[in-house]
Amino acid sequence: MDGNLNMIGYGLAAVGPGIGIGLIFAAYINGVARQPEAQSRLQSIAILGFALAEALAIIGIALAFVL
């Protein structure tokens, strides 16, 4: 029963990074639409934000398997 509860907890915890990634790319698209010349600068910031938000999900699944 413990393993099943861990996976349910991870599923709920994965919602946060999913929403965060959506907001990051929504802001990126909005920024590029307003200032197309800033695309290269905004793209690097968006990719960094994506990597950090995805790291939270990866840490969460690692903890779900360990605990």
Secondary structure, DSSP 8 states (H G I E B T S, - for coil): -HHHHHHHHHHHHTHHHHHHHHHHHHHHHHHHHH-GGGHHHHHHHHHHHHHHHHHHHHHHHHHHHH-
